[in-house]
């Protein structure tokens, strides 16, 4: 699942497309505590990549899952 960046507040078409991508699959909330410096790094990576932290975490977990067949 790739969500990309958050839509502009006033752009209904972007918002609709964002919501459609976000709901393509069933989702569940993940909440965990991570070191503050890792959180800050993740935020900067998201901004730099024009995406969001959720998309980066999903991508990392997918890569981990495909690299570890257990």
C-alpha positions in Angstrom: 0.0 0.0 0.0 1.4 3.4 -0.9 -0.4 6.4 0.3 2.0 9.2 -0.7 1.5 12.6 0.8 -1.4 14.1 2.5 -3.9 16.0 0.3 -4.2 19.8 0.3 -7.0 20.9 2.6 -9.1 22.7 0.0 -8.6 20.3 -2.9 -11.6 17.8 -2.8 -10.3 15.7 -5.8 -6.9 15.2 -4.1 -8.6 14.4 -0.8 -10.9 11.8 -2.5 -7.9 10.1 -4.2 -6.0 10.1 -0.9 -8.9 8.4 0.9 -9.4 5.9 -1.9 -5.7 4.8 -1.7 -5.8 4.7 2.0 -8.8 2.4 2.1 -7.8 0.0 -0.7 -7.0 -2.6 2.0 -8.3 -3.3 5.4 -6.1 -1.4 7.9 -5.3 -1.6 11.6 -3.7 1.0 13.8 -0.1 0.4 15.0 1.0 2.4 18.0 4.5 2.0 19.4 7.2 4.0 21.2 10.4 4.7 19.3 13.4 6.7 20.2 13.0 10.5 19.7 15.9 10.8 17.3 14.5 8.0 15.1 11.1 9.7 15.1 12.7 13.0 14.0 14.7 11.2 11.3 11.5 9.5 10.0 9.7 12.9 9.9 12.6 14.4 7.9 12.7 11.4 5.5 8.9 11.8 4.9 9.2 15.5 4.2 12.2 15.0 2.0 10.5 12.2 0.0 7.1 14.1 -0.3 5.3 11.3 1.5 4.2 10.6 5.1 5.5 8.6 8.0 2.8 5.9 7.6 3.8 5.2 4.1 7.5 4.9 5.1 6.7 2.5 8.0 4.4 0.3 5.8 7.2 0.2 3.1 9.8 -0.8 5.7 7.6 -3.5 7.2 6.8 -4.9 3.8 10.5 -5.0 2.9 11.2 -6.7 6.3 8.4 -9.2 5.7 9.7 -10.1 2.2 13.2 -10.4 3.4 12.3 -12.7 6.2 10.3 -15.7 5.1 9.1 -16.8 8.5 
